[in-house]
């Protein structure tokens, strides 16, 4: 599910196997729903997202991953209604996908006095 962080609007959702084909379809739907302006995407550590975002949203987004590490799973009888606690979360360095030259804005010249 893709959620806009301020308004909490659901931009896109996908149902299917967690694989490259489903990810590509999901990211293409996100491309159609998202703003034409540059935006930030933060995902979990699923590796199929990086190539899908790079090829589909290469001119519009900055991308990073937030990888959560969970504590040991609760006992079977406790597992039904509770998830394990997050031990820590590691955020990858946000990286900017290079903007192709045809999309880059011309630099404004500095005024001299």
Secondary structure, DSSP 4 states (H G I P E B T S, - for coil): -EE-TTT--EEE---S-SSHHHHHHHHHHHHHHS-SS-EEEEE-S-THHHHHHHHHSTTTEEEEEEEEEE-PPPPHHHHTT-PPPEEEEEEPPPEEPPPPGGGPPPPPPPP--
